[in-house]
Amino acid sequence: MWIFTEKGFFSVAQHYTKEGCFQIKSRAPGVLEEYWPDYEIEILDNADYRYRITIEKYEVIPIVVKALERVDYSNFKSKCFHMNDYHHALMGVWSEMNNYQTRLESD
């Protein structure tokens, strides 16, 4: 699952060997530090998502719920405008998903 927050982007996936754990992956360490400051970040030089933490599932869900509860904006992209590089990446995702919607509607 991809999650885009006003603090950054991360991916949540089942850990490949630990049944009760997620692996939270990111392309930038800051978002992991923001949401899970007490966890050691693994850095994998040869992985697509270089920064990762392994964490039990029950510890992830409340953090994601709290992020949802803090949503106080009506436009996500505008909320992230001050983070230039991240905002630029968000616009790329928005554009691709807009193109996807257009293709679906034209079929």
MOPAC internal coordinates of N, CA, C and O (Angstrom, degrees):
PM7 1SCF
backbone

  N    0.0000 0     0.00 0     0.00 0    0    0    0
  C    1.4443 1     0.00 0     0.00 0    1    0    0
  C    1.5283 1   108.41 1     0.00 0    2    1    0
  O    1.2310 1   120.59 1   -50.34 1    3    2    1
  N    1.2820 1   116.47 1   129.66 1    3    2    1
  C    1.4578 1   120.53 1   174.93 1    5    3    2
  C    1.5194 1   108.72 1   -92.30 1    6    5    3
  O    1.2310 1   120.64 1   -44.76 1    7    6    5
  N    1.3198 1   116.39 1   135.24 1    7    6    5
  C    1.4602 1   121.50 1   178.63 1    9    7    6
  C    1.5257 1   108.16 1  -128.75 1   10    9    7
  O    1.2310 1   121.59 1   -58.40 1   11   10    9
  N    1.3158 1   114.56 1   121.60 1   11   10    9
  C    1.4573 1   121.71 1   176.26 1   13   11   10
  C    1.5190 1   107.52 1  -106.66 1   14   13   11
  O    1.2310 1   120.27 1   -58.32 1   15   14   13
  N    1.3198 1   117.10 1   121.68 1   15   14   13
  C    1.4617 1   121.95 1   178.59 1   17   15   14
  C    1.5176 1   108.37 1  -121.14 1   18   17   15
  O    1.2310 1   120.72 1    -8.28 1   19   18   17
  N    1.3102 1   116.23 1   171.72 1   19   18   17
  C    1.4650 1   119.49 1   176.97 1   21   19   18
  C    1.5307 1   111.62 1   -70.45 1   22   21   19
  O    1.2310 1   120.32 1   171.71 1   23   22   21
  N    1.3242 1   117.00 1    -8.29 1   23   22   21
  C    1.4703 1   122.00 1   176.79 1   25   23   22
  C    1.5198 1   112.26 1   -97.00 1   26   25   23
  O    1.2310 1   119.90 1   164.63 1   27   26   25
  N    1.3292 1   117.79 1   -15.37 1   27   26   25
  C    1.4509 1   121.83 1  -179.03 1   29   27   26
  C    1.5182 1   111.68 1   145.01 1   30   29   27
  O    1.2310 1   121.24 1     5.86 1   31   30   29
  N    1.3078 1   115.24 1  -174.14 1   31   30   29
  C    1.4600 1   124.14 1  -174.64 1   33   31   30
  C    1.5248 1   110.49 1  -112.55 1   34   33   31
  O    1.2310 1   121.04 1   -39.67 1   35   34   33
  N    1.3401 1   115.61 1   140.33 1   35   34   33
  C    1.4579 1   119.60 1   171.10 1   37   35   34
  C    1.5237 1   109.54 1  -148.13 1   38   37   35
  O    1.2310 1   121.60 1   -19.33 1   39   38   37
  N    1.3065 1   114.53 1   160.67 1   39   38   37
  C    1.4492 1   122.88 1   178.42 1   41   39   38
  C    1.5193 1   108.63 1  -114.76 1   42   41   39
  O    1.2310 1   120.74 1   -43.17 1   43   42   41
  N    1.3180 1   116.20 1   136.83 1   43   42   41
  C    1.4647 1   121.89 1   178.34 1   45   43   42
  C    1.5248 1   107.49 1  -112.48 1   46   45   43
  O    1.2310 1   120.61 1   -53.60 1   47   46   45
  N    1.3178 1   116.43 1   126.40 1   47   46   45
  C    1.4618 1   121.13 1   179.14 1   49   47   46
  C    1.5251 1   109.53 1  -141.99 1   50   49   47
  O    1.2310 1   121.46 1   -26.48 1   51   50   49
  N    1.3026 1   114.81 1   153.52 1   51   50   49
  C    1.4591 1   120.34 1   172.83 1   53   51   50
  C    1.5264 1   108.16 1   -58.84 1   54   53   51
  O    1.2310 1   120.03 1   -47.97 1   55   54   53
  N    1.3256 1   117.54 1   132.03 1   55   54   53
  C    1.4640 1   119.72 1   175.23 1   57   55   54
  C    1.5177 1   108.19 1   -64.10 1   58   57   55
  O    1.2310 1   120.39 1   -41.33 1   59   58   57
  N    1.3039 1   116.87 1   138.67 1   59   58   57
  C    1.4641 1   121.51 1  -172.73 1   61   59   58
  C    1.5223 1   114.58 1   -69.96 1   62   61   59
  O    1.2310 1   119.19 1   161.14 1   63   62   61
  N    1.3359 1   119.15 1   -18.86 1   63   62   61
  C    1.4689 1   119.99 1   178.17 1   65   63   62
  C    1.5270 1   113.72 1  -127.80 1   66   65   63
  O    1.2310 1   119.48 1   167.48 1   67   66   65
  N    1.3194 1   118.60 1   -12.52 1   67   66   65
  C    1.4675 1   121.59 1  -176.72 1   69   67   66
  C    1.5212 1   109.74 1  -111.49 1   70   69   67
  O    1.2310 1   121.21 1   -75.39 1   71   70   69
  N    1.3188 1   115.28 1   104.61 1   71   70   69
  C    1.4577 1   121.93 1  -171.32 1   73   71   70
  C    1.5261 1   114.57 1   -55.65 1   74   73   71
  O    1.2310 1   119.17 1   136.61 1   75   74   73
  N    1.2932 1   119.19 1   -43.39 1   75   74   73
  C    1.4654 1   121.79 1  -176.22 1   77   75   74
  C    1.5120 1   114.31 1   -89.99 1   78   77   75
  O    1.2310 1   120.39 1  -165.05 1   79   78   77
  N    1.3130 1   116.86 1    14.95 1   79   78   77
  C    1.4688 1   120.40 1  -174.53 1   81   79   78
  C    1.5215 1   112.59 1  -123.13 1   82   81   79
  O    1.2310 1   122.36 1   -30.87 1   83   82   81
  N    1.3164 1   113.08 1   149.13 1   83   82   81
  C    1.4516 1   121.02 1   167.45 1   85   83   82
  C    1.5145 1   108.32 1   -97.71 1   86   85   83
  O    1.2310 1   121.23 1   -23.77 1   87   86   85
  N    1.2975 1   115.25 1   156.23 1   87   86   85
  C    1.4526 1   120.64 1   164.89 1   89   87   86
  C    1.5266 1   104.76 1  -111.44 1   90   89   87
  O    1.2310 1   121.20 1   -60.69 1   91   90   89
  N    1.3289 1   115.31 1   119.31 1   91   90   89
  C    1.4526 1   121.54 1   178.46 1   93   91   90
  C    1.5209 1   106.06 1   -96.89 1   94   93   91
  O    1.2310 1   120.79 1   -57.70 1   95   94   93
  N    1.3279 1   116.10 1   122.30 1   95   94   93
  C    1.4620 1   121.24 1  -173.52 1   97   95   94
  C    1.5242 1   109.36 1  -119.87 1   98   97   95
  O    1.2310 1   121.31 1   -33.85 1   99   98   97
  N    1.3284 1   115.09 1   146.15 1   99   98   97
  C    1.4571 1   119.24 1   177.40 1  101   99   98
  C    1.5225 1   109.90 1  -149.03 1  102  101   99
  O    1.2310 1   121.23 1   -19.43 1  103  102  101
  N    1.3017 1   115.26 1   160.57 1  103  102  101
  C    1.4629 1   121.31 1   176.08 1  105  103  102
  C    1.5252 1   111.13 1   -92.66 1  106  105  103
  O    1.2310 1   120.70 1   170.98 1  107  106  105
  N    1.3187 1   116.27 1    -9.02 1  107  106  105
  C    1.4686 1   122.11 1   177.75 1  109  107  106
  C    1.5306 1   107.70 1  -138.34 1  110  109  107
  O    1.2310 1   119.29 1   -43.25 1  111  110  109
  N    1.3166 1   118.96 1   136.75 1  111  110  109
  C    1.4622 1   120.23 1  -174.57 1  113  111  110
  C    1.5246 1   114.81 1   -73.24 1  114  113  111
  O    1.2310 1   119.99 1   157.51 1  115  114  113
  N    1.3157 1   117.62 1   -22.49 1  115  114  113
  C    1.4632 1   120.61 1  -172.95 1  117  115  114
  C    1.5097 1   114.96 1   -57.04 1  118  117  115
  O    1.2310 1   120.07 1   139.19 1  119  118  117
  N    1.3120 1   117.46 1   -40.81 1  119  118  117
  C    1.4620 1   120.03 1  -178.39 1  121  119  118
  C    1.5255 1   111.03 1   -67.70 1  122  121  119
  O    1.2310 1   120.21 1   144.84 1  123  122  121
  N    1.3196 1   117.20 1   -35.16 1  123  122  121
  C    1.4686 1   119.96 1   176.61 1  125  123  122
  C    1.5236 1   110.16 1   -67.99 1  126  125  123
  O    1.2310 1   120.44 1   138.24 1  127  126  125
  N    1.3178 1   116.76 1   -41.76 1  127  126  125
  C    1.4719 1   121.30 1   177.48 1  129  127  126
  C    1.5215 1   110.82 1   -62.70 1  130  129  127
  O    1.2310 1   120.70 1   143.53 1  131  130  129
  N    1.3240 1   116.28 1   -36.47 1  131  130  129
  C    1.4695 1   121.45 1  -178.78 1  133  131  130
  C    1.5306 1   111.65 1   -66.62 1  134  133  131
  O    1.2310 1   120.33 1   132.20 1  135  134  133
  N    1.3139 1   116.97 1   -47.80 1  135  134  133
  C    1.4581 1   120.70 1  -174.47 1  137  135  134
  C    1.5279 1   113.97 1   -88.56 1  138  137  135
  O    1.2310 1   120.25 1   149.86 1  139  138  137
  N    1.3243 1   117.13 1   -30.14 1  139  138  137
  C    1.4719 1   121.02 1  -178.32 1  141  139  138
  C    1.5306 1   109.77 1  -131.88 1  142  141  139
  O    1.2310 1   119.90 1  -112.88 1  143  142  141
  N    1.3278 1   117.80 1    67.12 1  143  142  141
  C    1.4685 1   121.09 1  -173.65 1  145  143  142
  C    1.5249 1   114.63 1   -66.75 1  146  145  143
  O    1.2310 1   119.94 1   160.30 1  147  146  145
  N    1.3157 1   117.72 1   -19.70 1  147  146  145
  C    1.4622 1   120.59 1  -176.59 1  149  147  146
  C    1.5240 1   113.73 1   -91.70 1  150  149  147
  O    1.2310 1   120.42 1  -174.63 1  151  150  149
  N    1.3209 1   116.80 1     5.37 1  151  150  149
  C    1.4631 1   120.34 1  -177.29 1  153  151  150
  C    1.5228 1   110.82 1  -110.12 1  154  153  151
  O    1.2310 1   122.06 1   -38.08 1  155  154  153
  N    1.3187 1   113.66 1   141.92 1  155  154  153
  C    1.4584 1   119.77 1   177.51 1  157  155  154
  C    1.5262 1   109.35 1   -74.02 1  158  157  155
  O    1.2310 1   120.90 1   -46.86 1  159  158  157
  N    1.3050 1   115.88 1   133.14 1  159  158  157
  C    1.4607 1   121.50 1   178.08 1  161  159  158
  C    1.5185 1   108.59 1   -91.08 1  162  161  159
  O    1.2310 1   121.02 1   -55.16 1  163  162  161
  N    1.3317 1   115.65 1   124.84 1  163  162  161
  C    1.4597 1   120.87 1   173.69 1  165  163  162
  C    1.5292 1   107.19 1   -82.26 1  166  165  163
  O    1.2310 1   120.66 1   -41.59 1  167  166  165
  N    1.3113 1   116.34 1   138.41 1  167  166  165
  C    1.4602 1   120.84 1   177.37 1  169  167  166
  C    1.5188 1   107.77 1  -117.14 1  170  169  167
  O    1.2310 1   121.28 1   -62.68 1  171  170  169
  N    1.3224 1   115.15 1   117.32 1  171  170  169
  C    1.4596 1   121.56 1  -177.88 1  173  171  170
  C    1.5244 1   108.47 1  -113.24 1  174  173  171
  O    1.2310 1   120.59 1   -68.93 1  175  174  173
  N    1.3091 1   116.48 1   111.07 1  175  174  173
  C    1.4592 1   120.34 1  -175.74 1  177  175  174
  C    1.5194 1   114.09 1   -67.04 1  178  177  175
  O    1.2310 1   119.80 1   154.87 1  179  178  177
  N    1.3192 1   117.99 1   -25.13 1  179  178  177
  C    1.4526 1   120.34 1  -175.42 1  181  179  178
  C    1.5285 1   113.66 1  -105.29 1  182  181  179
  O    1.2310 1   119.65 1  -165.62 1  183  182  181
  N    1.3087 1   118.27 1    14.38 1  183  182  181
  C    1.4658 1   121.96 1  -177.62 1  185  183  182
  C    1.5244 1   111.03 1  -103.81 1  186  185  183
  O    1.2310 1   120.90 1   -26.53 1  187  186  185
  N    1.3238 1   115.88 1   153.47 1  187  186  185
  C    1.4617 1   118.38 1   177.46 1  189  187  186
  C    1.5277 1   111.24 1   -66.89 1  190  189  187
  O    1.2310 1   120.19 1   137.98 1  191  190  189
  N    1.3148 1   117.24 1   -42.02 1  191  190  189
  C    1.4605 1   121.17 1   171.12 1  193  191  190
  C    1.5138 1   106.43 1   -99.45 1  194  193  191
  O    1.2310 1   120.41 1   -78.07 1  195  194  193
  N    1.2955 1   116.82 1   101.93 1  195  194  193
  C    1.4632 1   121.34 1  -171.90 1  197  195  194
  C    1.5251 1   112.77 1   -69.11 1  198  197  195
  O    1.2310 1   119.68 1   146.34 1  199  198  197
  N    1.3267 1   118.21 1   -33.66 1  199  198  197
  C    1.4645 1   122.03 1  -172.93 1  201  199  198
  C    1.5241 1   109.70 1  -105.44 1  202  201  199
  O    1.2310 1   120.85 1   -50.26 1  203  202  201
  N    1.3409 1   115.98 1   129.74 1  203  202  201
  C    1.4635 1   120.54 1  -174.39 1  205  203  202
  C    1.5231 1   111.34 1  -146.21 1  206  205  203
  O    1.2310 1   121.78 1   -29.37 1  207  206  205
  N    1.3069 1   114.20 1   150.63 1  207  206  205
  C    1.4583 1   120.30 1   167.29 1  209  207  206
  C    1.5235 1   107.67 1  -131.37 1  210  209  207
  O    1.2310 1   121.04 1   -32.37 1  211  210  209
  N    1.2989 1   115.62 1   147.63 1  211  210  209
  C    1.4572 1   122.43 1   174.15 1  213  211  210
  C    1.5135 1   106.34 1  -107.39 1  214  213  211
  O    1.2310 1   120.91 1   -52.50 1  215  214  213
  N    1.3209 1   115.86 1   127.50 1  215  214  213
  C    1.4581 1   119.96 1  -172.30 1  217  215  214
  C    1.5267 1   109.81 1  -149.44 1  218  217  215
  O    1.2310 1   120.95 1   -35.33 1  219  218  217
  N    1.3042 1   115.78 1   144.67 1  219  218  217
  C    1.4580 1   119.40 1   178.80 1  221  219  218
  C    1.5264 1   109.75 1   -64.81 1  222  221  219
  O    1.2310 1   121.42 1   -37.51 1  223  222  221
  N    1.3168 1   114.89 1   142.49 1  223  222  221
  C    1.4635 1   120.93 1  -174.22 1  225  223  222
  C    1.5221 1   112.51 1   -56.36 1  226  225  223
  O    1.2310 1   120.56 1   138.94 1  227  226  225
  N    1.3418 1   116.54 1   -41.06 1  227  226  225
  C    1.4640 1   118.94 1  -176.50 1  229  227  226
  C    1.5294 1   112.45 1   -64.68 1  230  229  227
  O    1.2310 1   119.96 1   163.13 1  231  230  229
  N    1.3345 1   117.68 1   -16.87 1  231  230  229
  C    1.4550 1   121.02 1   178.19 1  233  231  230
  C    1.5300 1   112.29 1   -89.35 1  234  233  231
  O    1.2310 1   120.01 1   163.65 1  235  234  233
  N    1.3052 1   117.58 1   -16.35 1  235  234  233
  C    1.4644 1   121.39 1  -178.87 1  237  235  234
  C    1.5193 1   111.43 1   -85.39 1  238  237  235
  O    1.2310 1   120.57 1   134.95 1  239  238  237
  N    1.3074 1   116.52 1   -45.05 1  239  238  237
  C    1.4570 1   121.79 1  -171.65 1  241  239  238
  C    1.5274 1   113.09 1   -56.52 1  242  241  239
  O    1.2310 1   118.27 1   133.31 1  243  242  241
  N    1.3343 1   120.91 1   -46.69 1  243  242  241
  C    1.4713 1   119.24 1   179.75 1  245  243  242
  C    1.5319 1   113.21 1   -62.73 1  246  245  243
  O    1.2310 1   120.22 1   148.24 1  247  246  245
  N    1.3197 1   117.18 1   -31.76 1  247  246  245
  C    1.4663 1   120.61 1   179.60 1  249  247  246
  C    1.5245 1   110.04 1   -68.29 1  250  249  247
  O    1.2310 1   120.58 1   138.00 1  251  250  249
  N    1.3204 1   116.51 1   -42.00 1  251  250  249
  C    1.4626 1   120.66 1   178.76 1  253  251  250
  C    1.5303 1   109.94 1   -67.68 1  254  253  251
  O    1.2310 1   120.13 1   139.47 1  255  254  253
  N    1.3124 1   117.35 1   -40.53 1  255  254  253
  C    1.4663 1   120.79 1   177.77 1  257  255  254
  C    1.5284 1   110.11 1   -61.90 1  258  257  255
  O    1.2310 1   119.76 1   136.88 1  259  258  257
  N    1.3268 1   118.06 1   -43.12 1  259  258  257
  C    1.4733 1   121.21 1   178.51 1  261  259  258
  C    1.5215 1   110.91 1   -61.76 1  262  261  259
  O    1.2310 1   120.10 1   141.23 1  263  262  261
  N    1.3245 1   117.42 1   -38.77 1  263  262  261
  C    1.4663 1   120.61 1   177.33 1  265  263  262
  C    1.5301 1   110.03 1   -61.83 1  266  265  263
  O    1.2310 1   120.53 1   139.29 1  267  266  265
  N    1.3179 1   116.60 1   -40.71 1  267  266  265
  C    1.4687 1   120.36 1   177.04 1  269  267  266
  C    1.5302 1   111.22 1   -64.60 1  270  269  267
  O    1.2310 1   120.75 1   138.26 1  271  270  269
  N    1.3082 1   116.16 1   -41.74 1  271  270  269
  C    1.4731 1   120.09 1  -178.65 1  273  271  270
  C    1.5256 1   112.30 1   -65.67 1  274  273  271
  O    1.2310 1   120.20 1   154.96 1  275  274  273
  N    1.3274 1   117.22 1   -25.04 1  275  274  273
  C    1.4697 1   120.88 1  -179.13 1  277  275  274
  C    1.5335 1   113.30 1   -85.53 1  278  277  275
  O    1.2310 1   119.67 1   177.57 1  279  278  277
  N    1.3193 1   118.23 1    -2.43 1  279  278  277
  C    1.4685 1   120.07 1   179.88 1  281  279  278
  C    1.5258 1   108.58 1   -63.23 1  282  281  279
  O    1.2310 1   121.29 1   -61.78 1  283  282  281
  N    1.3339 1   115.15 1   118.22 1  283  282  281
  C    1.4632 1   121.35 1  -178.63 1  285  283  282
  C    1.5279 1   111.59 1  -130.56 1  286  285  283
  O    1.2310 1   120.43 1  -159.78 1  287  286  285
  N    1.3074 1   116.79 1    20.22 1  287  286  285
  C    1.4591 1   121.82 1  -175.86 1  289  287  286
  C    1.5212 1   109.42 1  -122.69 1  290  289  287
  O    1.2310 1   121.34 1   -24.77 1  291  290  289
  N    1.3317 1   115.05 1   155.23 1  291  290  289
  C    1.4590 1   119.48 1   177.84 1  293  291  290
  C    1.5262 1   111.88 1  -103.11 1  294  293  291
  O    1.2310 1   120.53 1   174.02 1  295  294  293
  N    1.3380 1   116.59 1    -5.98 1  295  294  293
  C    1.4650 1   120.52 1   178.36 1  297  295  294
  C    1.5265 1   108.08 1  -141.22 1  298  297  295
  O    1.2310 1   120.96 1   -70.50 1  299  298  297
  N    1.3274 1   115.77 1   109.50 1  299  298  297
  C    1.4559 1   121.59 1  -175.30 1  301  299  298
  C    1.5296 1   111.80 1   -63.21 1  302  301  299
  O    1.2310 1   120.40 1   133.96 1  303  302  301
  N    1.3232 1   116.83 1   -46.04 1  303  302  301
  C    1.4688 1   119.76 1  -177.24 1  305  303  302
  C    1.5310 1   110.48 1   -60.54 1  306  305  303
  O    1.2310 1   120.42 1   140.18 1  307  306  305
  N    1.3195 1   116.80 1   -39.82 1  307  306  305
  C    1.4710 1   119.76 1   178.75 1  309  307  306
  C    1.5229 1   111.53 1   -65.59 1  310  309  307
  O    1.2310 1   120.61 1   143.44 1  311  310  309
  N    1.3195 1   116.45 1   -36.56 1  311  310  309
  C    1.4663 1   120.79 1   178.54 1  313  311  310
  C    1.5300 1   110.98 1   -60.88 1  314  313  311
  O    1.2310 1   120.49 1   148.22 1  315  314  313
  N    1.3296 1   116.66 1   -31.78 1  315  314  313
  C    1.4671 1   121.91 1  -176.24 1  317  315  314
  C    1.5215 1   113.01 1   -99.00 1  318  317  315
  O    1.2310 1   119.96 1  -172.16 1  319  318  317
  N    1.3185 1   117.68 1     7.84 1  319  318  317
  C    1.4615 1   121.80 1  -174.54 1  321  319  318
  C    1.5264 1   112.77 1   -57.56 1  322  321  319
  O    1.2310 1   119.94 1   144.87 1  323  322  321
  N    1.3270 1   117.71 1   -35.13 1  323  322  321
  C    1.4698 1   122.38 1  -176.93 1  325  323  322
  C    1.5308 1   113.50 1   -69.77 1  326  325  323
  O    1.2310 1   120.32 1   164.02 1  327  326  325
  N    1.3272 1   117.00 1   -15.98 1  327  326  325
  C    1.4706 1   121.75 1   179.36 1  329  327  326
  C    1.5309 1   107.44 1   -97.68 1  330  329  327
  O    1.2310 1   120.43 1   -96.05 1  331  330  329
  N    1.3180 1   116.79 1    83.95 1  331  330  329
  C    1.4663 1   122.44 1  -167.28 1  333  331  330
  C    1.5225 1   114.53 1   -50.45 1  334  333  331
  O    1.2310 1   119.37 1   124.78 1  335  334  333
  N    1.3154 1   118.81 1   -55.22 1  335  334  333
  C    1.4600 1   121.15 1  -177.17 1  337  335  334
  C    1.5281 1   111.67 1   -64.64 1  338  337  335
  O    1.2310 1   120.69 1   136.88 1  339  338  337
  N    1.3129 1   116.28 1   -43.12 1  339  338  337
  C    1.4590 1   120.71 1   179.17 1  341  339  338
  C    1.5270 1   110.42 1   -64.92 1  342  341  339
  O    1.2310 1   120.57 1   135.62 1  343  342  341
  N    1.3230 1   116.51 1   -44.38 1  343  342  341
  C    1.4617 1   120.75 1   178.78 1  345  343  342
  C    1.5273 1   110.65 1   -59.27 1  346  345  343
  O    1.2310 1   120.58 1   137.70 1  347  346  345
  N    1.3231 1   116.50 1   -42.30 1  347  346  345
  C    1.4610 1   120.50 1   178.12 1  349  347  346
  C    1.5356 1   110.30 1   -60.26 1  350  349  347
  O    1.2310 1   120.42 1   135.88 1  351  350  349
  N    1.3233 1   116.80 1   -44.12 1  351  350  349
  C    1.4679 1   120.60 1   177.93 1  353  351  350
  C    1.5343 1   110.71 1   -63.60 1  354  353  351
  O    1.2310 1   120.28 1   138.22 1  355  354  353
  N    1.3273 1   117.06 1   -41.78 1  355  354  353
  C    1.4656 1   120.62 1   177.98 1  357  355  354
  C    1.5194 1   111.40 1   -60.28 1  358  357  355
  O    1.2310 1   120.47 1   140.67 1  359  358  357
  N    1.3104 1   116.71 1   -39.33 1  359  358  357
  C    1.4635 1   120.31 1   179.23 1  361  359  358
  C    1.5230 1   110.62 1   -64.52 1  362  361  359
  O    1.2310 1   120.30 1   144.39 1  363  362  361
  N    1.3257 1   117.02 1   -35.61 1  363  362  361
  C    1.4567 1   120.26 1   175.94 1  365  363  362
  C    1.5215 1   111.60 1   -63.98 1  366  365  363
  O    1.2310 1   120.65 1   136.37 1  367  366  365
  N    1.3264 1   116.36 1   -43.63 1  367  366  365
  C    1.4667 1   120.74 1   177.74 1  369  367  366
  C    1.5265 1   109.55 1   -64.23 1  370  369  367
  O    1.2310 1   120.47 1   133.70 1  371  370  369
  N    1.3273 1   116.70 1   -46.30 1  371  370  369
  C    1.4650 1   121.14 1   179.04 1  373  371  370
  C    1.5257 1   110.58 1   -56.60 1  374  373  371
  O    1.2310 1   120.45 1   135.17 1  375  374  373
  N    1.3211 1   116.75 1   -44.83 1  375  374  373
  C    1.4595 1   121.54 1  -178.24 1  377  375  374
  C    1.5319 1   111.11 1   -63.40 1  378  377  375
  O    1.2310 1   120.60 1   134.74 1  379  378  377
  N    1.3237 1   116.46 1   -45.26 1  379  378  377
  C    1.4628 1   119.70 1   179.50 1  381  379  378
  C    1.5264 1   111.53 1   -63.82 1  382  381  379
  O    1.2310 1   120.19 1   139.28 1  383  382  381
  N    1.3221 1   117.25 1   -40.72 1  383  382  381
  C    1.4558 1   119.88 1   179.47 1  385  383  382
  C    1.5335 1   110.92 1   -70.94 1  386  385  383
  O    1.2310 1   119.80 1   147.76 1  387  386  385
  N    1.3129 1   117.98 1   -32.24 1  387  386  385
  C    1.4584 1   121.54 1   174.19 1  389  387  386
  C    1.5351 1   109.69 1   -64.25 1  390  389  387
  O    1.2310 1   120.55 1   137.64 1  391  390  389
  N    1.3248 1   116.55 1   -42.36 1  391  390  389
  C    1.4663 1   120.55 1   176.81 1  393  391  390
  C    1.5344 1   110.47 1   -62.92 1  394  393  391
  O    1.2310 1   120.37 1   139.86 1  395  394  393
  N    1.3101 1   116.90 1   -40.14 1  395  394  393
  C    1.4697 1   121.81 1   177.78 1  397  395  394
  C    1.5313 1   110.28 1   -60.07 1  398  397  395
  O    1.2310 1   120.83 1   133.18 1  399  398  397
  N    1.3177 1   116.02 1   -46.82 1  399  398  397
  C    1.4634 1   120.81 1   178.64 1  401  399  398
  C    1.5253 1   110.20 1   -60.03 1  402  401  399
  O    1.2310 1   120.09 1   134.96 1  403  402  401
  N    1.3050 1   117.43 1   -45.04 1  403  402  401
  C    1.4664 1   121.60 1   179.96 1  405  403  402
  C    1.5312 1   111.23 1   -60.12 1  406  405  403
  O    1.2310 1   120.75 1   137.78 1  407  406  405
  N    1.3388 1   116.17 1   -42.22 1  407  406  405
  C    1.4680 1   119.72 1   179.02 1  409  407  406
  C    1.5347 1   110.82 1   -65.11 1  410  409  407
  O    1.2310 1   120.46 1   138.31 1  411  410  409
  N    1.3345 1   116.73 1   -41.69 1  411  410  409
  C    1.4666 1   120.01 1   178.85 1  413  411  410
  C    1.5244 1   110.86 1   -61.46 1  414  413  411
  O    1.2310 1   120.81 1   137.45 1  415  414  413
  N    1.3139 1   116.06 1   -42.55 1  415  414  413
  C    1.4538 1   120.54 1  -177.00 1  417  415  414
  C    1.5161 1   112.68 1   -72.96 1  418  417  415
  O    1.2310 1   119.69 1   160.43 1  419  418  417
  N    1.3119 1   118.20 1   -19.57 1  419  418  417
  C    1.4625 1   120.48 1  -178.78 1  421  419  418
  C    1.5279 1   112.56 1   -90.67 1  422  421  419
  O    1.2310 1   120.50 1   171.23 1  423  422  421
  N    1.3361 1   116.65 1    -8.77 1  423  422  421
  C    1.4789 1   119.65 1   178.79 1  425  423  422
  C    1.5100 1   112.51 1   -76.38 1  426  425  423
  O    1.2310 1   120.10 1   180.00 1  427  426  425

